[in-house]
């Protein structure tokens, strides 16, 4: 007796698959069980035996079975719609609602639900949904009913099952393609968005232009990250820190910029002590703080938070002084960086991989060095804060490419620089031997006394605290500064000295002044007279240095850097173009899907979704090998052998079906043309037969007339005389 999906209760159900041609693959040695008796469903799909929940016993089968002998496995089992499509969807929704209060079982625990092996209703509904999803490819009515949004009731169930169901396409050993629909393992939900973006943008292409090799190699790390993220949920504090990792990073960078601005404008801090601010300025600061706080509480926006922080820092500067405020900001930055380091370790699980992995993790060492610099700026000297600004290079990819433009071809740049040093050494020897007296450079000796401000105040400090009366200063704020301190120091007299008394001094002079001068070393040497005997040699010396060192060697170095930067920019643009126009899995380009039944966006989202392939690899890892389906056993064996032939390459089932449909249309057109040609030939044959009969009849008449001796056109008249 034929049954509908409403009477089918599968369990486990992962890996329901279809081959390249329409139809469902059968799982060997497994069957459905309905009310305790094994039956076949529409499409003759089988699954593992399992007893159904009590609420599912006695499910009423549909009458009449599937059209085309579906109950008996007839040829129309899949190409025609099974009856009771609405009942199938209602059963799926009912299963979801019955299992709503139950917890989702973990992978590998499907067989541990009790000795009777009863499956939860939600798992049963999920497996029915997977089977219905397969049949919907050949049943438009069922396909429309499975889409969420068609009905008010039950959309939550369909959305849940659609979200936790994935499909991929694999290539078998005989090079035929097969589609697999499977439930997404629950552990895949713990993959973070940051990891997805990192894998998507940083996966490298191999020599054949495929990203599958690098993606497959990273799948093991992603699986370990999923397991760690799952354990991280059990530690609320660490999980909260890890979830806001980007927020802590932004705070650290903003604090670094703020502290460097304070150091740049107000160092030294001896004159920037706190004091009593005038009442109207103090009231303005307090008002700004309160208004910013109210805005942040009522409408927490970034601009309001920045205004609150700025007003609070200004209030601290005028209350306790600039140096204590800078110390508080530095301490807060150290604490914030410690929290960021905890979130980084918690998000990546660095310490769980051992000390060797921690030492080899460049990113972890970078953040550890950042924390050390913060501590040095807090406890040693404020100038260490300037090193924190290099974090901008780490945060911005454009600046990182600028650094890479120097480091990528570093060997070529170093060798070119060595060539420049060799040339400088040779020119230094020639200058020492022949033009020693010409190395006469102007020098400025140090003055005897250097006038410094008495209090050591910076210009910004003097301007900022000009209206502040320092408490305990012991002097009148309105007293003008002594005029002697404002007088400029006398300009020292210039002098000249020889800088080529030794070969080492010649090398230093040529290297320092020759490379930095636009015209070479000739710009800084003594200007010779044309009457001197070595005037021509000096001109040649200057021109050779200018052309060989300044024009050729230095421009070679600049050219290598500029070309490398241009290559990096073109590589970035090419990578972005490939990501937009090429499938990550199969490598097919967007134009291949023009005028096809499936668009390129649908292809990369549904057919060849890279994260669905990762989920299937994870499913093979977490599932018991004794419960593998045929496709899962095949893929597990290929993964163990690190063979990537099961990934489709420059192929897609939708394009194959579209091509076959196009070929069928061409054959149909050719057949119609052939039929019309055959009709025309038959008409011509009939006309030729008629013409042949007429010619035969005329020939016979001619023969008869010839035997009588009278031409056919002459009529004898007996009354006319001869």
Secondary structure, 3 states (H helix, E strand, C coil): CCCCHHHCCCCCCCCEEEECCCCCCCCCCCCEEECCEEECCCCCCCCCCCCCCHHHCCCCCCCCCCCCCCCCCCHHHCCCCCCCHHHHHHHHHHHHHHCCCCCCCCCCCHHHCCCCCCCCHHHHHHHHHHHHHHHHHHCHHHHHHCCCCCCCCCHHHHHHHHHCEEEEEEECCCCCEEEEEEECCHHHHHCCHHHHHHHHHHCCCCCCCCCHHHHHHHHHHHHHHHHHHHHHCCCHHHHHHHHCHHHHHHHHHHHHHHHHHHHHHHCCCCCCCCCECCHHHHHHHHHHHHHHHHHHHHCCCHHHHHHHHHHHHHHHHHHHCHHHHHHHHHHHHHHHHHHHHHHHHHHHCCHHHCHHHHHHCHHHHHHHHHHHHHHHHHHCCHHHHHHHHHHHHHHCHHHHHHHHHHHCCHHHHHHHHHHHHHHHHHHHHHHHHHCHHHCEEEEECCCCCCCCCCCCCCHHHHHHCCCCECCCCCCCCCCCCCHHHHCCCCCCCEEEEECCCCHHHHHHHHHHHHHHCCCCHHHCCCCCCCCCCCHHHHHHHHHHHHHHHHHHHHHHHHHHHHHHHHHHHHHHHHHHHHHHHECCCCCCEHHHHCCCCCCHHHHHHHHCCHHHHHHHHHHHHHCCHHHCCHHHHHHHHHHHCCCCCCECCCCCHHHHHHHHHHHHHHHHHHHHHHHHHHHHHHHHHHHHHHHHHHHHHHHHHHHHHHHHCCCCCCCCCCCCCC
